Amino acid sequence: MNDYDMEKVRASLHYFRHELKVLLDLLESYEISDYEQKAKLQEDLIIRFKRYKEKLKREIKILIEYDANLLSSDFLLPSLAVVFAYLQDIGANRINPNSIQKVVQQIKKAYFFMERCDQNINTGT
């Protein structure tokens, strides 16, 4: 894989990891918010969560169907697919005070997995 391909892989992983971090930060602020703030944050969380899952799904589909560079697909596809699997069980209706702990737990798992993949690529292993 050449340097350009590796940068593409790094950029994509960084983007998806950053977006997960934004979701985690919003979820943590949601947990400590009062009722009025939760109502406002819940709408934003649902929109961001749906958007994230759609982008992730679209990226996976592109890598499977259209990306001719198999080497970058070999690095990106497994990590994005695992993250998608972690998030697949979370529907937007689960973002509520009763289920928030499960949502946070799954997103943290996805985030730490993505972080580990990002570190592995940056160290060259």
PyMOL commands that place a pseudoatom at each C-alpha (Angstrom):
pseudoatom trace, name=CA, resn=MET, resi=1, chain=A, elem=C, hetatm=0, pos=[0.000, 0.000, 0.000]
pseudoatom trace, name=CA, resn=ASN, resi=2, chain=A, elem=C, hetatm=0, pos=[1.408, 3.379, -0.917]
pseudoatom trace, name=CA, resn=ASP, resi=3, chain=A, elem=C, hetatm=0, pos=[1.471, 6.472, 1.284]
pseudoatom trace, name=CA, resn=TYR, resi=4, chain=A, elem=C, hetatm=0, pos=[-1.645, 7.964, -0.307]
pseudoatom trace, name=CA, resn=ASP, resi=5, chain=A, elem=C, hetatm=0, pos=[-3.675, 4.829, 0.410]
pseudoatom trace, name=CA, resn=MET, resi=6, chain=A, elem=C, hetatm=0, pos=[-2.441, 4.705, 3.980]
pseudoatom trace, name=CA, resn=GLU, resi=7, chain=A, elem=C, hetatm=0, pos=[-3.395, 8.350, 4.478]
pseudoatom trace, name=CA, resn=LYS, resi=8, chain=A, elem=C, hetatm=0, pos=[-6.856, 7.587, 3.106]
pseudoatom trace, name=CA, resn=VAL, resi=9, chain=A, elem=C, hetatm=0, pos=[-7.232, 4.747, 5.610]
pseudoatom trace, name=CA, resn=ARG, resi=10, chain=A, elem=C, hetatm=0, pos=[-5.979, 6.893, 8.483]
pseudoatom trace, name=CA, resn=ALA, resi=11, chain=A, elem=C, hetatm=0, pos=[-8.247, 9.789, 7.545]
pseudoatom trace, name=CA, resn=SER, resi=12, chain=A, elem=C, hetatm=0, pos=[-11.302, 7.576, 7.340]
pseudoatom trace, name=CA, resn=LEU, resi=13, chain=A, elem=C, hetatm=0, pos=[-10.591, 5.868, 10.670]
pseudoatom trace, name=CA, resn=HIS, resi=14, chain=A, elem=C, hetatm=0, pos=[-9.873, 9.207, 12.301]
pseudoatom trace, name=CA, resn=TYR, resi=15, chain=A, elem=C, hetatm=0, pos=[-13.125, 10.682, 11.002]
pseudoatom trace, name=CA, resn=PHE, resi=16, chain=A, elem=C, hetatm=0, pos=[-15.297, 7.812, 12.235]
pseudoatom trace, name=CA, resn=ARG, resi=17, chain=A, elem=C, hetatm=0, pos=[-13.487, 7.662, 15.565]
pseudoatom trace, name=CA, resn=HIS, resi=18, chain=A, elem=C, hetatm=0, pos=[-13.870, 11.419, 16.042]
pseudoatom trace, name=CA, resn=GLU, resi=19, chain=A, elem=C, hetatm=0, pos=[-17.591, 11.229, 15.309]
pseudoatom trace, name=CA, resn=LEU, resi=20, chain=A, elem=C, hetatm=0, pos=[-17.942, 8.418, 17.864]
pseudoatom trace, name=CA, resn=LYS, resi=21, chain=A, elem=C, hetatm=0, pos=[-16.158, 10.600, 20.411]
pseudoatom trace, name=CA, resn=VAL, resi=22, chain=A, elem=C, hetatm=0, pos=[-18.618, 13.421, 19.732]
pseudoatom trace, name=CA, resn=LEU, resi=23, chain=A, elem=C, hetatm=0, pos=[-21.491, 10.993, 20.298]
pseudoatom trace, name=CA, resn=LEU, resi=24, chain=A, elem=C, hetatm=0, pos=[-19.908, 9.761, 23.532]
pseudoatom trace, name=CA, resn=ASP, resi=25, chain=A, elem=C, hetatm=0, pos=[-19.451, 13.308, 24.805]
pseudoatom trace, name=CA, resn=LEU, resi=26, chain=A, elem=C, hetatm=0, pos=[-23.071, 14.119, 24.025]
pseudoatom trace, name=CA, resn=LEU, resi=27, chain=A, elem=C, hetatm=0, pos=[-24.240, 10.935, 25.739]
pseudoatom trace, name=CA, resn=GLU, resi=28, chain=A, elem=C, hetatm=0, pos=[-22.212, 11.720, 28.843]
pseudoatom trace, name=CA, resn=SER, resi=29, chain=A, elem=C, hetatm=0, pos=[-23.647, 15.223, 29.027]
pseudoatom trace, name=CA, resn=TYR, resi=30, chain=A, elem=C, hetatm=0, pos=[-27.104, 13.697, 28.490]
pseudoatom trace, name=CA, resn=GLU, resi=31, chain=A, elem=C, hetatm=0, pos=[-26.613, 11.415, 31.492]
pseudoatom trace, name=CA, resn=ILE, resi=32, chain=A, elem=C, hetatm=0, pos=[-25.882, 14.289, 33.868]
pseudoatom trace, name=CA, resn=SER, resi=33, chain=A, elem=C, hetatm=0, pos=[-28.461, 16.708, 32.463]
pseudoatom trace, name=CA, resn=ASP, resi=34, chain=A, elem=C, hetatm=0, pos=[-31.752, 17.649, 34.016]
pseudoatom trace, name=CA, resn=TYR, resi=35, chain=A, elem=C, hetatm=0, pos=[-35.073, 16.784, 32.356]
pseudoatom trace, name=CA, resn=GLU, resi=36, chain=A, elem=C, hetatm=0, pos=[-35.335, 19.911, 30.188]
pseudoatom trace, name=CA, resn=GLN, resi=37, chain=A, elem=C, hetatm=0, pos=[-31.782, 19.607, 28.909]
pseudoatom trace, name=CA, resn=LYS, resi=38, chain=A, elem=C, hetatm=0, pos=[-32.300, 15.914, 28.203]
pseudoatom trace, name=CA, resn=ALA, resi=39, chain=A, elem=C, hetatm=0, pos=[-35.242, 16.681, 25.945]
pseudoatom trace, name=CA, resn=LYS, resi=40, chain=A, elem=C, hetatm=0, pos=[-33.111, 19.074, 23.882]
pseudoatom trace, name=CA, resn=LEU, resi=41, chain=A, elem=C, hetatm=0, pos=[-30.075, 16.793, 23.814]
pseudoatom trace, name=CA, resn=GLN, resi=42, chain=A, elem=C, hetatm=0, pos=[-32.136, 13.736, 22.931]
pseudoatom trace, name=CA, resn=GLU, resi=43, chain=A, elem=C, hetatm=0, pos=[-33.211, 15.215, 19.604]
pseudoatom trace, name=CA, resn=ASP, resi=44, chain=A, elem=C, hetatm=0, pos=[-29.638, 16.137, 18.696]
pseudoatom trace, name=CA, resn=LEU, resi=45, chain=A, elem=C, hetatm=0, pos=[-28.349, 12.727, 19.789]
pseudoatom trace, name=CA, resn=ILE, resi=46, chain=A, elem=C, hetatm=0, pos=[-30.909, 10.874, 17.704]
pseudoatom trace, name=CA, resn=ILE, resi=47, chain=A, elem=C, hetatm=0, pos=[-30.114, 12.932, 14.610]
pseudoatom trace, name=CA, resn=ARG, resi=48, chain=A, elem=C, hetatm=0, pos=[-26.353, 12.539, 15.038]
pseudoatom trace, name=CA, resn=PHE, resi=49, chain=A, elem=C, hetatm=0, pos=[-26.630, 8.839, 15.793]
pseudoatom trace, name=CA, resn=LYS, resi=50, chain=A, elem=C, hetatm=0, pos=[-28.759, 8.145, 12.723]
pseudoatom trace, name=CA, resn=ARG, resi=51, chain=A, elem=C, hetatm=0, pos=[-26.442, 10.223, 10.550]
pseudoatom trace, name=CA, resn=TYR, resi=52, chain=A, elem=C, hetatm=0, pos=[-23.382, 8.388, 11.887]
pseudoatom trace, name=CA, resn=LYS, resi=53, chain=A, elem=C, hetatm=0, pos=[-24.876, 4.963, 11.213]
pseudoatom trace, name=CA, resn=GLU, resi=54, chain=A, elem=C, hetatm=0, pos=[-25.898, 6.015, 7.695]
pseudoatom trace, name=CA, resn=LYS, resi=55, chain=A, elem=C, hetatm=0, pos=[-22.399, 7.311, 6.894]
pseudoatom trace, name=CA, resn=LEU, resi=56, chain=A, elem=C, hetatm=0, pos=[-20.809, 4.191, 8.326]
pseudoatom trace, name=CA, resn=LYS, resi=57, chain=A, elem=C, hetatm=0, pos=[-23.117, 1.948, 6.322]
pseudoatom trace, name=CA, resn=ARG, resi=58, chain=A, elem=C, hetatm=0, pos=[-22.442, 3.956, 3.157]
pseudoatom trace, name=CA, resn=GLU, resi=59, chain=A, elem=C, hetatm=0, pos=[-18.663, 3.726, 3.655]
pseudoatom trace, name=CA, resn=ILE, resi=60, chain=A, elem=C, hetatm=0, pos=[-18.854, -0.033, 4.177]
pseudoatom trace, name=CA, resn=LYS, resi=61, chain=A, elem=C, hetatm=0, pos=[-20.966, -0.420, 1.048]
pseudoatom trace, name=CA, resn=ILE, resi=62, chain=A, elem=C, hetatm=0, pos=[-18.502, 1.633, -0.992]
pseudoatom trace, name=CA, resn=LEU, resi=63, chain=A, elem=C, hetatm=0, pos=[-15.600, -0.446, 0.261]
pseudoatom trace, name=CA, resn=ILE, resi=64, chain=A, elem=C, hetatm=0, pos=[-17.385, -3.689, -0.563]
pseudoatom trace, name=CA, resn=GLU, resi=65, chain=A, elem=C, hetatm=0, pos=[-18.821, -2.784, -3.947]
pseudoatom trace, name=CA, resn=TYR, resi=66, chain=A, elem=C, hetatm=0, pos=[-16.738, -0.054, -5.508]
pseudoatom trace, name=CA, resn=ASP, resi=67, chain=A, elem=C, hetatm=0, pos=[-13.307, 0.374, -3.978]
pseudoatom trace, name=CA, resn=ALA, resi=68, chain=A, elem=C, hetatm=0, pos=[-10.807, -1.153, -6.385]
pseudoatom trace, name=CA, resn=ASN, resi=69, chain=A, elem=C, hetatm=0, pos=[-7.960, -0.808, -3.914]
pseudoatom trace, name=CA, resn=LEU, resi=70, chain=A, elem=C, hetatm=0, pos=[-8.150, -4.043, -1.981]
pseudoatom trace, name=CA, resn=LEU, resi=71, chain=A, elem=C, hetatm=0, pos=[-5.324, -3.112, 0.355]
pseudoatom trace, name=CA, resn=SER, resi=72, chain=A, elem=C, hetatm=0, pos=[-7.129, -0.097, 1.793]
pseudoatom trace, name=CA, resn=SER, resi=73, chain=A, elem=C, hetatm=0, pos=[-10.319, -2.161, 1.988]
pseudoatom trace, name=CA, resn=ASP, resi=74, chain=A, elem=C, hetatm=0, pos=[-8.414, -4.830, 3.906]
pseudoatom trace, name=CA, resn=PHE, resi=75, chain=A, elem=C, hetatm=0, pos=[-7.484, -2.285, 6.558]
pseudoatom trace, name=CA, resn=LEU, resi=76, chain=A, elem=C, hetatm=0, pos=[-10.705, -0.276, 6.700]
pseudoatom trace, name=CA, resn=LEU, resi=77, chain=A, elem=C, hetatm=0, pos=[-13.472, -2.761, 6.109]
pseudoatom trace, name=CA, resn=PRO, resi=78, chain=A, elem=C, hetatm=0, pos=[-12.921, -5.019, 9.151]
pseudoatom trace, name=CA, resn=SER, resi=79, chain=A, elem=C, hetatm=0, pos=[-12.755, -2.151, 11.624]
pseudoatom trace, name=CA, resn=LEU, resi=80, chain=A, elem=C, hetatm=0, pos=[-15.782, -0.337, 10.198]
pseudoatom trace, name=CA, resn=ALA, resi=81, chain=A, elem=C, hetatm=0, pos=[-17.786, -3.559, 10.018]
pseudoatom trace, name=CA, resn=VAL, resi=82, chain=A, elem=C, hetatm=0, pos=[-17.099, -4.398, 13.665]
pseudoatom trace, name=CA, resn=VAL, resi=83, chain=A, elem=C, hetatm=0, pos=[-18.088, -0.893, 14.749]
pseudoatom trace, name=CA, resn=PHE, resi=84, chain=A, elem=C, hetatm=0, pos=[-21.264, -1.192, 12.691]
pseudoatom trace, name=CA, resn=ALA, resi=85, chain=A, elem=C, hetatm=0, pos=[-22.029, -4.527, 14.386]
pseudoatom trace, name=CA, resn=TYR, resi=86, chain=A, elem=C, hetatm=0, pos=[-21.661, -2.916, 17.819]
pseudoatom trace, name=CA, resn=LEU, resi=87, chain=A, elem=C, hetatm=0, pos=[-24.067, -0.152, 16.837]
pseudoatom trace, name=CA, resn=GLN, resi=88, chain=A, elem=C, hetatm=0, pos=[-26.534, -2.316, 14.945]
pseudoatom trace, name=CA, resn=ASP, resi=89, chain=A, elem=C, hetatm=0, pos=[-28.471, -3.289, 18.063]
pseudoatom trace, name=CA, resn=ILE, resi=90, chain=A, elem=C, hetatm=0, pos=[-28.973, 0.328, 19.057]
pseudoatom trace, name=CA, resn=GLY, resi=91, chain=A, elem=C, hetatm=0, pos=[-32.017, 1.951, 17.548]
pseudoatom trace, name=CA, resn=ALA, resi=92, chain=A, elem=C, hetatm=0, pos=[-32.731, 5.643, 17.835]
pseudoatom trace, name=CA, resn=ASN, resi=93, chain=A, elem=C, hetatm=0, pos=[-35.614, 4.827, 20.190]
pseudoatom trace, name=CA, resn=ARG, resi=94, chain=A, elem=C, hetatm=0, pos=[-33.053, 3.417, 22.673]
pseudoatom trace, name=CA, resn=ILE, resi=95, chain=A, elem=C, hetatm=0, pos=[-31.703, 6.908, 23.303]
pseudoatom trace, name=CA, resn=ASN, resi=96, chain=A, elem=C, hetatm=0, pos=[-33.827, 7.633, 26.362]
pseudoatom trace, name=CA, resn=PRO, resi=97, chain=A, elem=C, hetatm=0, pos=[-33.231, 7.837, 30.114]
pseudoatom trace, name=CA, resn=ASN, resi=98, chain=A, elem=C, hetatm=0, pos=[-34.164, 4.165, 30.646]
pseudoatom trace, name=CA, resn=SER, resi=99, chain=A, elem=C, hetatm=0, pos=[-31.771, 2.686, 28.060]
pseudoatom trace, name=CA, resn=ILE, resi=100, chain=A, elem=C, hetatm=0, pos=[-28.962, 5.220, 27.992]
pseudoatom trace, name=CA, resn=GLN, resi=101, chain=A, elem=C, hetatm=0, pos=[-26.497, 3.010, 29.886]
pseudoatom trace, name=CA, resn=LYS, resi=102, chain=A, elem=C, hetatm=0, pos=[-26.715, 0.264, 27.241]
pseudoatom trace, name=CA, resn=VAL, resi=103, chain=A, elem=C, hetatm=0, pos=[-26.264, 2.819, 24.465]
pseudoatom trace, name=CA, resn=VAL, resi=104, chain=A, elem=C, hetatm=0, pos=[-23.210, 4.320, 26.172]
pseudoatom trace, name=CA, resn=GLN, resi=105, chain=A, elem=C, hetatm=0, pos=[-21.748, 0.863, 26.748]
pseudoatom trace, name=CA, resn=GLN, resi=106, chain=A, elem=C, hetatm=0, pos=[-22.081, -0.163, 23.081]
pseudoatom trace, name=CA, resn=ILE, resi=107, chain=A, elem=C, hetatm=0, pos=[-20.705, 3.115, 21.767]
pseudoatom trace, name=CA, resn=LYS, resi=108, chain=A, elem=C, hetatm=0, pos=[-17.748, 2.898, 24.152]
pseudoatom trace, name=CA, resn=LYS, resi=109, chain=A, elem=C, hetatm=0, pos=[-16.998, -0.617, 22.909]
pseudoatom trace, name=CA, resn=ALA, resi=110, chain=A, elem=C, hetatm=0, pos=[-17.141, 0.615, 19.325]
pseudoatom trace, name=CA, resn=TYR, resi=111, chain=A, elem=C, hetatm=0, pos=[-14.983, 3.642, 20.136]
pseudoatom trace, name=CA, resn=PHE, resi=112, chain=A, elem=C, hetatm=0, pos=[-12.272, 1.658, 21.917]
pseudoatom trace, name=CA, resn=PHE, resi=113, chain=A, elem=C, hetatm=0, pos=[-12.197, -0.917, 19.142]
pseudoatom trace, name=CA, resn=MET, resi=114, chain=A, elem=C, hetatm=0, pos=[-11.808, 1.837, 16.559]
pseudoatom trace, name=CA, resn=GLU, resi=115, chain=A, elem=C, hetatm=0, pos=[-9.114, 3.470, 18.684]
pseudoatom trace, name=CA, resn=ARG, resi=116, chain=A, elem=C, hetatm=0, pos=[-7.176, 0.212, 18.826]
pseudoatom trace, name=CA, resn=CYS, resi=117, chain=A, elem=C, hetatm=0, pos=[-7.447, -0.215, 15.035]
pseudoatom trace, name=CA, resn=ASP, resi=118, chain=A, elem=C, hetatm=0, pos=[-6.281, 3.361, 14.529]
pseudoatom trace, name=CA, resn=GLN, resi=119, chain=A, elem=C, hetatm=0, pos=[-3.282, 2.806, 16.819]
pseudoatom trace, name=CA, resn=ASN, resi=120, chain=A, elem=C, hetatm=0, pos=[-2.392, -0.428, 15.016]
pseudoatom trace, name=CA, resn=ILE, resi=121, chain=A, elem=C, hetatm=0, pos=[-2.382, 1.316, 11.651]
pseudoatom trace, name=CA, resn=ASN, resi=122, chain=A, elem=C, hetatm=0, pos=[-0.375, 4.259, 12.960]
pseudoatom trace, name=CA, resn=THR, resi=123, chain=A, elem=C, hetatm=0, pos=[2.258, 1.949, 14.425]
pseudoatom trace, name=CA, resn=GLY, resi=124, chain=A, elem=C, hetatm=0, pos=[2.312, -0.214, 11.323]
pseudoatom trace, name=CA, resn=THR, resi=125, chain=A, elem=C, hetatm=0, pos=[1.153, -3.490, 12.892]
for i in range(1, 125): cmd.bond("trace and resi %d" % i, "trace and resi %d" % (i + 1))
show_as sticks, trace
zoom trace
